[in-house]
Amino acid sequence: MNKNISTLYNLAQKETRKIIGLMSGTSLDGLDIAYCEISGAGENTAVKILEFETINYTEDIKTEIRKVFAKKTVDFQHFALLNEWIGILHANMVNDCLQKWNIPAHEVDLIASHGQTVLHAPKFLHQQEKFPNATLQIGDGDHIAVKTGIITLSDFRQKHVAAGGEGAPLAVYGDYLLFSKKGENRIMLNMGGIANFTYLPASLNASDVFVTDTGTANTLIDIYTKHYFPEKSYDKDAEIAQKGTVNQALLTELKNDSFFKKSFPKTIGQELFNFEFVQNALLKTNLKNISAPDLLATLTQLSAETIAEAIQFVVQNSTNRLEDVKIYMSGGGINNPLLVKGLKELLPCEFQKSDDLGILSDAKEAVLFAILANETVAGGDYNFGTKKGIPSVTMGKISFPN
């Protein structure tokens, strides 16, 4: 037997595994690195975060990624080079953290690398009949495995697409295994660049679990903050937006996009929600001279209303009442007081953070990919039924260090 296969087999038999989860989202903020101790698998999964750090991307890194990010036409050589470069970059960040934490690489069983999303193209968006749903993340797993000396699982989203999904949201799998609670209807709401949520029924029935993207969360707010204020990467504490007034005509035009009328579940990215998306709405409403505070206030309200309306639709179609649902928030959006205030005004639910369930909200997505890797190596069977968007599959390509 190949020694790497033997190592993997032995890992699957262990009671606990030390797994590093890596996550870099569409906001391009940086790399979240969560060093986890995971015991069990399936519905018996338990996680302890041993170490966590976010390493911010430099402006140089962001610039290189933006050359290909959500673009239909790119420099193909640059794209190929970037795939390798991001893999090496992420590996070096892991090595730096392990050195800082005084943890030798041989103590780490696995790395679960999400990679850097550069294109998300569900079929309803690309509208090319002969081509399927597609999504693409770069940051080659082999480079991470070789540079760290640790078995690496990566490219998780491709199996989801191959099995009929759109490649997102993947949080549903870890959400179900970690956060389901009998007798309590829960929504795990993640507000990163794009907002998505998992509905976890009080029955614990996997076939009743639901997940979807809702649209923009921070993406448009961040894009236009940087447009008006190049020195800022986001509207910290909604300081700018809170000085503005929501423009109802613009808000209505933004919400008129066909994406918001598309049936659930659905997924999306900056391929739709980008600078031009807002510019087109400004042109149609003759608001090209709108002030920065008014525009950011309107974009924040857009996020709040579209998230709330999606939650209302899904919960009401589950025969439950909104008052009987608890919402646990994570992602950068929880630090936007205007966005959170808008959600609380629109939804009669109890709001908490994922921190209240024992998982740091900033670390949640990285932890969930560590869980996906744990399921691939040691998991059993669970059945999410035949509903669209949640194929019952294991995910992740395995890269050996030698």
C-alpha positions in Angstrom: 0.0 0.0 0.0 1.2 3.5 -0.8 2.4 5.1 2.4 0.1 8.2 1.8 -2.9 5.9 1.5 -1.9 4.1 4.6 -1.5 7.4 6.5 -5.0 8.5 5.3 -6.5 5.2 6.3 -5.0 5.5 9.8 -6.3 9.1 10.1 -9.8 7.8 9.4 -9.6 5.5 12.4 -8.5 8.1 14.9 -10.9 9.3 17.5 -9.9 12.9 16.9 -8.2 14.7 14.1 -6.3 18.0 14.0 -7.4 19.8 10.9 -6.6 23.3 9.6 -9.4 25.0 7.7 -8.6 27.8 5.3 -11.1 30.3 3.9 -10.7 33.3 1.7 -14.0 34.8 0.5 -15.1 37.1 -2.2 -14.4 40.2 -0.1 -10.7 39.5 -0.7 -9.9 40.5 2.9 -7.4 37.8 3.6 -7.0 34.2 4.6 -8.8 32.8 7.7 -6.8 30.0 9.3 -8.6 27.8 11.9 -6.7 25.1 13.6 -9.4 22.7 14.9 -9.6 19.5 16.9 -12.4 17.5 15.4 -13.8 14.3 17.1 -16.3 11.9 15.6 -18.0 12.4 12.3 -21.5 12.9 10.9 -24.1 13.9 13.5 -21.6 13.0 16.3 -19.1 15.7 15.1 -17.6 17.9 17.8 -15.2 20.8 17.1 -12.8 22.7 19.3 -11.0 25.7 17.8 -7.4 25.5 19.1 -6.0 28.5 17.3 -7.4 31.1 14.9 -5.9 33.9 12.9 -6.9 36.0 9.9 -3.9 37.1 7.7 -4.9 40.2 5.7 -4.1 40.3 2.0 -1.8 43.0 1.0 -2.9 45.5 -1.7 -0.5 43.7 -4.1 -2.2 40.4 -3.5 -5.7 42.0 -4.0 -4.5 43.7 -7.2 -3.3 40.4 -8.7 -6.5 38.6 -7.8 -8.7 41.4 -9.2 -7.1 41.0 -12.6 -9.0 37.8 -13.0 -11.8 38.0 -10.3 -15.3 37.8 -11.8 -14.1 38.7 -15.3 -15.1 36.9 -18.5 -11.9 37.8 -20.3 -8.5 37.4 -18.6 -4.8 37.1 -19.4 -4.6 33.3 -19.5 -0.9 33.1 -18.5 -1.5 35.4 -15.5 -4.4 33.2 -14.5 -2.3 30.0 -14.7 0.5 31.6 -12.7 -1.9 32.9 -10.1 -3.3 29.4 -9.4 0.2 28.3 -8.4 1.1 31.6 -6.6 -2.0 31.6 -4.4 -1.3 28.0 -3.4 2.2 28.9 -2.4 1.0 32.0 -0.7 -1.6 30.2 1.4 1.0 27.5 2.3 3.4 30.1 3.5 0.7 31.7 5.6 0.0 28.3 7.2 3.6 27.7 7.9 4.0 31.1 9.5 1.0 30.4 11.7 2.3 27.0 12.8 5.6 28.6 13.7 3.9 31.4 15.6 1.7 28.8 17.5 4.7 26.6 18.1 3.0 23.6 16.4 5.1 21.2 14.3 3.6 20.3 11.0 3.6 16.6 11.8 1.0 17.2 14.5 -1.5 18.5 11.9 -3.5 15.7 10.2 -5.1 17.6 7.3 -5.5 20.9 5.7 -8.9 21.8 4.2 -8.4 24.6 1.7 -11.3 26.4 0.2 -9.1 28.4 -2.2 -9.8 31.8 -3.7 -13.0 32.1 -5.7 -12.4 33.8 -9.0 -15.6 33.0 -10.9 -19.0 31.8 -10.0 -21.2 31.0 -13.0 -24.5 29.2 -12.4 -26.3 28.3 -15.6 -29.1 30.9 -15.0 -26.4 33.6 -15.1 -24.2 32.4 -18.0 -27.3 31.3 -20.0 -25.3 29.0 -22.4 -27.5 26.0 -22.9 -24.8 23.4 -23.7 -22.7 24.3 -20.6 -23.4 23.3 -17.0 -23.2 25.2 -13.7 -19.7 26.2 -13.0 -17.6 27.7 -10.2 -13.8 28.1 -10.0 -11.4 28.5 -7.0 -7.7 28.8 -7.4 -4.8 28.1 -5.0 -3.5 24.7 -6.0 -3.8 22.0 -3.3 -0.7 20.2 -4.4 1.4 23.2 -3.8 -0.1 23.6 -0.3 0.6 19.9 0.5 4.2 20.0 -0.7 5.1 23.3 0.9 3.6 22.4 4.3 4.2 18.7 4.3 0.5 18.1 5.3 -2.1 16.1 3.4 -4.4 18.7 1.8 -8.0 18.6 0.7 -9.1 21.3 -1.7 -11.4 22.2 -4.6 -14.5 21.2 -2.6 -17.1 22.9 -4.8 -16.5 20.8 -7.9 -18.2 17.7 -6.5 -21.2 19.8 -5.5 -21.5 21.0 -9.1 -20.9 17.5 -10.5 -23.8 16.2 -8.4 -26.2 18.8 -9.8 -25.6 21.7 -7.4 -24.3 25.2 -8.2 -21.2 24.8 -6.0 -22.6 26.9 -3.2 -23.5 27.5 -0.4 -21.5 24.6 1.1 -21.9 25.9 4.7 -25.1 23.8 4.9 -23.2 20.5 5.6 -21.2 21.8 8.5 -24.2 23.9 9.8 -26.4 20.8 9.9 -23.8 18.6 11.6 -22.7 21.2 14.2 -25.6 23.4 14.9 -28.8 21.5 14.6 -30.8 21.3 17.8 -33.9 19.3 18.5 -36.9 21.5 19.3 -35.4 24.7 18.0 -35.8 26.1 14.5 -32.5 27.8 13.6 -31.2 29.9 10.8 -27.4 30.1 10.4 -27.0 33.5 8.5 -23.6 34.3 7.0 -23.1 37.8 5.8 -19.8 37.9 3.9 -19.5 39.5 0.4 -22.6 37.5 -0.5 -25.3 36.6 2.1 -26.5 33.0 2.5 -28.3 31.1 5.2 -29.0 27.5 6.3 -32.4 26.7 7.7 -32.2 24.0 10.4 -35.5 22.5 11.4 -36.3 21.6 15.0 -37.2 18.1 13.8 -33.5 17.5 12.9 -34.7 15.9 9.7 -31.9 16.4 7.1 -34.3 16.2 4.2 -36.0 19.4 5.6 -32.8 21.4 5.7 -32.7 24.3 3.3 -29.9 26.6 2.1 -29.6 29.5 -0.4 -27.8 32.7 -1.2 -29.9 35.7 -0.9 -27.8 38.3 -2.8 -25.4 40.9 -1.8 -24.3 41.5 1.8 -21.1 43.5 2.0 -20.0 43.3 -1.6 -21.7 46.4 -3.0 -21.1 48.4 0.2 -17.4 47.6 0.0 -17.1 48.4 -3.7 -18.7 51.8 -3.4 -16.9 52.7 -0.1 -13.6 52.2 -1.9 -14.9 54.0 -5.0 -15.7 57.2 -3.0 -12.9 56.8 -0.4 -9.9 54.9 -2.0 -8.1 54.8 1.4 -11.0 52.7 2.9 -11.8 49.1 2.1 -15.1 49.1 3.9 -17.6 51.3 5.7 -16.4 50.7 9.3 -19.3 50.6 11.7 -21.5 52.0 8.9 -20.1 55.5 9.8 -20.7 56.8 6.3 -24.0 55.1 5.6 -25.5 56.2 8.9 -25.1 59.8 7.8 -27.2 59.1 4.7 -30.9 58.6 3.8 -32.2 55.6 1.8 -33.3 56.6 -1.7 -36.5 54.6 -2.3 -36.5 55.0 -6.1 -32.9 53.6 -6.3 -33.7 50.8 -3.9 -36.7 49.8 -5.9 -34.7 49.7 -9.1 -31.9 47.6 -7.5 -34.5 45.1 -6.3 -36.1 44.9 -9.7 -33.2 42.7 -10.9 -34.4 39.3 -12.1 -32.1 37.5 -9.6 -34.4 38.6 -6.7 -37.4 37.1 -8.6 -35.7 33.8 -9.3 -37.0 30.8 -7.2 -35.0 29.5 -4.2 -32.5 28.0 -3.8 -30.1 30.1 -5.8 -26.5 31.2 -5.8 -24.7 34.3 -7.0 -21.4 36.4 -6.8 -19.8 39.5 -8.0 -20.4 38.4 -11.5 -23.8 40.1 -11.0 -23.4 42.3 -7.9 -20.6 44.6 -9.1 -19.8 48.3 -9.8 -21.8 48.2 -13.1 -24.9 46.7 -11.4 -25.3 49.9 -9.3 -24.2 52.2 -12.1 -27.0 50.9 -14.4 -29.6 51.4 -11.6 -28.3 55.0 -11.0 -28.6 55.7 -14.7 -32.2 54.4 -14.9 -33.2 56.5 -11.9 -31.3 59.6 -13.0 -29.3 59.6 -9.7 -25.8 59.8 -11.0 -25.0 62.7 -8.5 -26.3 60.9 -5.4 -24.1 61.5 -2.4 -21.9 58.8 -1.0 -23.8 58.6 2.4 -27.1 58.2 0.6 -25.8 55.6 -1.8 -24.2 53.5 1.0 -27.4 53.8 3.1 -29.4 52.6 0.2 -27.0 49.7 -0.5 -27.1 48.7 3.2 -30.9 48.7 3.1 -30.8 46.6 -0.1 -28.8 43.9 1.8 -31.1 44.0 4.8 -34.3 43.8 2.8 -33.3 41.1 0.4 -31.9 38.9 3.3 -35.0 39.5 5.3 -37.4 38.7 2.4 -35.6 35.5 1.6 -35.8 34.4 5.2 -39.5 35.3 5.4 -40.3 33.3 2.3 -38.4 30.2 3.3 -39.7 30.1 6.9 -43.3 30.8 6.0 -43.1 28.0 3.4 -41.9 25.6 6.1 -45.2 26.1 8.0 -43.3 27.7 10.9 -43.7 31.2 12.3 -40.8 33.7 12.2 -41.3 34.3 15.9 -40.3 30.7 16.5 -37.0 30.9 14.6 -33.6 31.9 16.1 -31.1 33.5 13.8 -27.4 33.0 14.4 -25.2 35.5 12.5 -21.7 35.3 11.3 -19.5 37.0 8.7 -18.3 40.5 8.3 -21.8 41.9 8.1 -22.4 41.3 11.8 -20.0 44.3 12.4 -22.2 46.6 10.4 -24.6 48.0 13.0 -26.9 49.6 10.3 -27.3 46.3 8.5 -28.0 44.4 11.7 -30.5 47.1 12.8 -32.3 46.8 9.5 -32.6 43.0 9.9 -34.0 43.3 13.4 -36.6 45.8 12.3 -37.7 43.6 9.4 -37.7 40.2 11.2 -39.5 39.3 14.5 -36.8 36.8 15.3 -34.4 36.4 18.1 -30.9 37.3 16.9 -27.6 35.9 18.2 -24.1 35.4 16.9 -22.6 32.0 16.1 -20.2 32.8 18.9 -23.1 32.0 21.2 -22.9 28.4 19.9 -19.2 28.1 20.7 -17.8 28.9 17.2 -16.2 32.3 16.6 -18.2 34.0 13.9 -15.0 35.2 12.1 -13.7 31.6 12.1 -17.0 29.8 11.2 -16.5 29.4 7.4 -12.9 28.1 7.9 -14.1 25.6 10.5 -16.9 24.4 8.2 -14.4 23.5 5.5 -12.4 21.6 8.2 -15.6 19.7 8.9 -16.0 18.9 5.1 -12.5 17.4 5.1 -13.2 15.4 8.2 -16.4 14.0 6.5 -14.5 13.1 3.4 -11.9 11.1 5.4 -13.9 9.7 8.2 -17.6 10.5 7.6 -20.6 8.3 7.2 -23.8 8.6 5.2 -26.5 11.2 5.7 -29.4 12.0 3.5 -30.5 15.5 2.6 -33.1 14.1 0.2 -33.5 15.0 -3.4 -34.1 18.7 -3.1 -32.2 21.1 -5.3 -29.0 22.5 -3.9 -27.9 19.9 -1.3 -26.6 16.8 -2.9 -25.6 14.1 -0.4 -22.0 13.8 -1.4 -18.5 14.0 0.2 -16.2 16.7 -1.3 -12.6 17.7 -1.7 -9.7 16.5 -3.9 -6.8 14.9 -1.9 -3.2 16.1 -2.4 -0.4 14.2 -0.8 2.9 16.0 0.2 5.1 13.6 -1.6 
